[in-house]
Amino acid sequence: MNKRRWFASALLAGLLGYGVMVVQPIAPTWANFEDSPKNVIDEVWQIVYSNYVDDTFNKHDWLATRKEFLSKDYSTNEEAYKAVRTMLKELNDPYTRFMDPKQYASTQVELSGELTGVGISVDQDKDTKELVVVSPVPDTPAFKAGLQAKDIIQAIDGIPTKGIGREDSVARIRGKVGTAVTLTIRRPDKTFEVKLTREVIPIKVVRSSVKTEKGKSIGYIQFTEFTGHSAEEMSKALKDLQTKKVDGYVLDLRGNPGGSLQASIAIASMFLNKQTLVVTTANRDGIVQEDRASGETITDKPVVVLVNKGSASASEILSGALQDNHRAVLVGTTTFGKGLVQSMQPLSDRSGLAVTIAHYKTPAGIDIHKKGIKPDYYVELPGVDDAAADCVANAKGAKGSKAKPANKPFTGSVAGMVTLPKKPLTKAVLQQCGTVKKPVITFTATDIGTSKDAQYVRATDVLIQRIAQGSNKPSTQVSSVAP
């Protein structure tokens, strides 16, 4: 196969972001759709036709699909958007998806790793419909102005927030760097206004700390998303832990749904020798790209990686690269299993399309799609019943349940781990789920990375063993290997 580089950058779904591929229409248009709702349908069709990984289009006649959808009349963009989503269903690919302008803008913000605003996390009270401050981000305008959790934001630039929705309120608070926004804040004892100047607010995705376990200094790193700044954050965290003379690392990728392919390669390079194979990707023409470690190798100390079914996409590229190259061992449960690459394409009306353009394999040539990566040490969390959670989450009448379906990558308060609802289930759900009685959550977010976290405890035990061996290669001893 031709091993030339066939694209400069692509992004993995879970979170999706910018793609650099320039898509040229290769089929003649039937008419001039400029300023017509049909234009976005035609754009999406062209991109899929030119780049989609499966050139049979899930055994559909894609030319006939074009004719079908462009022969209809659409009076609004919303009608065209609905048609686009219907058209894409023919591919039977949940990762090739259309985003309206708001969804596309939100996705871009998430993947860029930064946003423009004042540095507060907000939510809407379900009962009062008031906008509530969840927390200010340290060292941001909101934090410096003394805003506090549970502050009520009554108005934004004089416009009342009650009932207008969280998304619209957030959009009003955000804006161009250097511009001002005035918030009316209510507390139990007073109401006041605060004028804040918008800044670029980094979204922190890497958190690190030093833990002492059985006399060894452990660098513990929680990593939640692969964004535009995540490699920079990881480099800073590793170098800081190096100065603190840690003996080894526990890298926690549980619940990390992925993100930028290039970020995963850059971070793998921090642990691997130069030119070590990280991942191979192949498009529909069989053109293969090999991505290898480059840049600075920051550490050669032992590493254990924590994974679970919430570890997907770019998380699996990083995990697979470290495991296959005998640089780290994995502890936890089998990962999600997403072996596809997407590219993000902006459309003319500021909407966007994420389109699957390639398959990838780990350095050992393993296709992990729909299979996941099995950890070297299989450890479940007590009090977390994946099968029961699946049943509850997908059961008819389970609307409002806090359970998360385990067949999708997700993030949550417990690092993406499946949890069950605290309150008793309805009779209808109990009948469907059989033996599931009254699930009780025995593991919470505050337990992550502590002695209550069975996966973390096992990871530190394995790491300490590897430190004692003085080797970065996996132990020959097999213990609790995933079936």
N, C-alpha and C positions, 0 to 999 in steps of 0.2 A: 504494500500500500504506500501511497505517497505520504511521506511524513513531514511535508512542509507545514509551516504554521498557517492555519487557514482562518483564524480570527484572532484579534488582539485581546479581546476581553469578552467574557460572557458571565451571566449571573444565574445562580441556582434558585429555583422556586422554593417556597416556604415564605421568605421575603424575596421580592424581585426588584431589580434595579436597572440601571442604565446598561444598554448594550451599544457596541460601537459599530456593528455591522450596518452598512449602508444598503438598503434594499431598493433595487431598481425594478419597476414594473416590467414584466416580460411578456405579458399578454395585452393585446390591444384593447383599449376601452371601447365600450359600445357607444358612449355618448360623453358629452362634457358634463361632469357631475359637480363642477365647482359651485360652491354656495348651495349645494343640495344635500339633504340628509343622506342621500345615496353615496356620497363621496366617501364617508367613513367605512361603509360596507365594502366598497371597491378597494380601499386601501388595505383593509384587513385581509380580504381575499388574496390580493397580490402578494402580501408578505408571507402568508401561509403557503401559497403556491410556489414561491421562490425558495423558501427556507425550511419548511417543516421537515422534521427528521424522518418521517415515514412518507416516502414518495407515492404510496398507494392511498394516502389520506384515509387510513382506516378502511380501505377497500370501498371508498366512495368516489363517485365521479365528480371531481372538484370543479370541472368546467360546467357540468350540469348544475351544480350547486350555485355557481355564479349567476347563471342565467335565471335560475329560479328566484333568487333573492333580489336581483337587480331589475326584474320585470315587474316588481310590485311598486306601489306608490307609498311614500312615507311623508307625512306632513310635519313631523317634528323630529328633532335629534333623538328624543327618548324612544320613539318608535323604531328608529334605525338602530339604536343601541340594543333594543330587545331582539331585533332581527339578527344582529351580529352574534349575540350570545346563543341564539337558536342555531345559527349556522355552524358555530364552533362546536356545538354538541355532537355533530357528526363525526368529529375526530375522536371522541371518547377519551379525551386527555384533559384531566383536571388542571394540569399545569399550563396549558395554553388557554389563556383567559383574557377577556376584554375588561378594561377599566375605564369608567367614565372620567371626565376631567378631575373631579374631586378625589376619586379613588387613586387615580394616577399621581396626582400631586402629593397625596398622603404617602404613597409608596416611595416616591422619590425622596421625600423627607426622611423616612425611616432608613433607607439604604444609604443615604449620603452621610449619615452619622451625625448630622447637625441640623438645627432649625433656627429660624430667626424669631425671637420673642423676648420675654422678660424672665423666663426661668421658673415657671410654676406648673405643677401638675394639677389639673382640675377635674372635677366630676360633677354630675348633676344629681342632686338629691331626688330619689325616686318618689318621695312623698310630697315634698314642698316644691319640687321643680326648680329649686334655687341652685346657682352655680357655687360650688364649694371648693376651696383650696385643699388639695390632698397633701401636698408638701411643696416647699420651695426648693429649687436646686441650689446647692452651696455655691457661693461666689458668683451669683447672677444678680441682675438688678433687683428682682423680687426679694431675694435673700437679704441683700444689703439694705433694702428698704424696710426690713423687719416684718414682712408678711409671714403669717403663721398657718399651720394646718388648722382646718375648720373655719378659717375666715370665710365669710360669705361675700362674694363679688356681686354687688347689687346692680352695678352698671359699668359699661365699658364706653368711655368717651361720652358719657351722659345717656347712653342707650340702655334701658333696663334689660337684664339678662334672664329674668324669670320666665321660663317656658319657651325660650327660643332654641334650646338644645345645646348640648355640649359642643358638637362639631362647629356650629355657626359661631359660638362664643370663642372657641379656640382660634378660628379664622380671624376674628376681630382683634384678638390680642396679638396675633402674629402680624408681621409687616416688614417693611424695609429697615435695614440696619440704620441706626441713627435717628429714626423717627420716634415720636413720643406717643404714649398711650396713657390715658388717665383712668384709673380703676377706683370705683366707689366701694369701699370695704366696710362691712358691718361686723361688729363683735358684740357680745352680750352687753358691754358697758358703753359702747360708743360706735358712731359711724363717721368715717372720714374718707378723704380722697388722697390718692397717692399717684404722682406723675412719674412714669418710668420710661427710660430710653431703651429702645429695643437693641439687642446685641445678637451675635451669633452664639447659640447655645449648643455646646457639644453634647451628644447623647452618649453617656458613659456606658460601655458594654463590658468592660473588664474591671474586676475588683480583686484585689490581692491582699493577702495577709500572711503573717508568719505564725505557725502553730508549732508547739512543742509536743511531740508524741514519742513516748518511751525513750526520752533522752535525745531524740533527733529533731533538728530544726527543719520543718516542712514548709515549703512555699506553696500556699493554697491559692489557686486562681479560679475564680468563677467567671465564665465567659458566656454571654447571653445571645449575641448576634454577630454576624460577619458584616460589618458596615464599612463605609469609606474610610473611617478612622480607626477601625479595630486593630489593624496591624501596628499602627503607631502606638496605640494604647498597650498592646501586648508587649511590644518591645520595651516600652518604658517600665511596665510591671516586672518583666524578667530581669532587667538591668538593676532595678531597685532591690529585688530579692537577692540578686547576686551580691550586691554590696552588703547585705545582711548575713552573708555566709550560710545560706540554707544548704542542706545536705541533698535535697531532691525536691521534686514537684508533684503535686496532685493537680491536674488540669480538669476542671469540672465542666463538661459539655452537656450535662443533662438538661433537657429542655431547650437546647439551642437549635432553632429550626433552620439555620443556614444563612444564606445571603450571597455575598460576593465570592465568586470563584477565585479571583485574583488575590483576595484577602486570605483565603484558605491556603493558597500556595505560598504567599509571603510569610504566613505564620508557621507553616510547616518548615520553611527554610531556616527559621530561628532555632530549630532543634536538629536539623539534618545537615550533613556535610554537603558542600556544593556539588552540583550535578547529580545528586541523588534523585531518582524518579519519584515524583509526587503523585501524578495522575495522568492518564491518557484519555483523550476524548476523540470521538469519531462522528462525523456528520453522515448525512444520508448517502453521500457518494463514496463513503468508505475512506475519506481523507482523514488521517490520524494526526493528532497533535500530541506531542509528549511535553509535559511541563515538568521541569526539574528545579531543584532547590537552587537558589541564587542569593546573593547578598550575604549578610553577616550571620554566622552561626553563633548565637548568643550563649548557649549553654550545652554542655555535654553530660550534665548530671542526670541521674535516673529520673524517669517520668512514669507516672501512672495516670491514665485517662479515665474519667468517670463518664459513662454513657448510659442512655436509656432509650425507650422508644420515641421520646421527644427529640432525640438527637438526629437531625436529618440533614440531607443535602451537603452543604459545605462542611458541616460538622463531621459527616461521614468521610469526606475527602481527607480531612485532617486526621481523623482517627485511623482510617485505612492506611494512610501514608506512614504514620508512626508505627502501626502494628506490623505492616508488611515488611518494613525496613528494620524490624527488630530494635526499634528505638524506644518503644514504650509498650506496656501491656495495658489492656482494657479491663475495667471492672464495672459491673452493673448488669444491665439486661440488653437484649438484642436491639440494635438501633432501628430507625424507622424504615429505611430501605428505599431511597430515592436516588436512582442512578441516571438522572436526566439533567440536561443543561438547557436553560432558557436564555433568550436575549430579549431585552426590553426595547420596544419600538414606539417612539412618540408618533402620534397621528396629527393631522392638520388642525383638528378642532381642540387640541390639548388633551384629548383622551389618549389611551395607550394600549398596547398589546404586548403581552408576554407570550412568546412563542417558543416551543421546544425545538431546539436546533441540533442537539447531539446527545449521544450516550457517553457515559464515562465508566472507566474501570480503575480499580485500585492498582498499585504498582505490581502486585502479583497476578494481574490480569483477571481479577474477580469482578464479575458483574453483580452488584449488590441490589439491583433494582427489585423491589417487592420482596426482598429477602433480608436485607439489613446486614449488619456486621455483628458477628457473635463475639462477645467479650471473652477474654482469656479466663476470667474468673466470673462466673455467673452468680450474681447476688441480687435478690429481690428485697424490697422494703417491707418489713412487717407492717400490717395495717393498711396496705395498699393492694387491693384485689383487682387486677386488670380485667379479668373475665367478667366479674360482677359489674365493674364500671362500664364496660362495653355494653352489657345488657341494659343497665339502667339508662345510659345516655341515649341509646337508640330505641328504647322501648316506646311503644305508642302510649301517649298520655304522660310522657316524662318531661313535657315542656316545662321549663323553669328549673329543672334539675341542675345542680352544679357539677354533675359528673361530666367528664370530658371523653368524647369518643376516642378510643385508642387506635383507630385506623387512620388517623390524620395527625400530621405534626402540629404541635401546639405549644404555647407557652402559658405559664400560669403562676399562681402564687407559690407553688411548691416546685419551682424550677422545671415546670413542664411535666411533672410526674402526675399520674392518674390519681385522683382522689374521689371519694364518694361523698354524697350530700350528708350533712349532719342530721337534718330532720328526717323523720320517718317517711318512707315512700308510700305512694298511693296504692290502694288495693289492686288497681289495674296493673300497675307496674310490678307489684309483688307476684301476681299471678303469672306474668310473662317471664319473670326472672327466676321463678322456682325457689331455689334454696337461698336466695338473697333475702335476708330478714331486715334487720335494722343496722345498716352499715354505720360504723363509727370511724371517724378519722383519728388515727393515733399518731400521725406524722404531720407536722406543720412547717411552714416556711422558716420559722425560727430554729428548727431542728437541723437545717441543712448545714453540713460541715461540722457537726458536733458528735458526741458519743451516742446520741439517739439515732444518728444517720448510719444505718448498717452498711450501706455501700461505701460511705466515706471511711468508716472504721476499717473495712476490709482493704480499701485502697491504701490506707496508711500502713497497715500490716504488710501488704505486699511490697510497698515502697521501701520500708525499713529493711525487709529481707534483701531487696535488690541493692540497697546501699551497703549492707554488710557483705554482699558478694563482690562488690566493687565492679559490677558489670552492668552495662545498659541493655544486655540481651535478656530475653525472657528466661525465667527459671525453667529448668527441665521438669520440675515438679508440676504436675497438673492437679489443680484442686478446684472443685465445683465448676468444671468446664460446662459451658452451655450445651445442652443436648442438640 
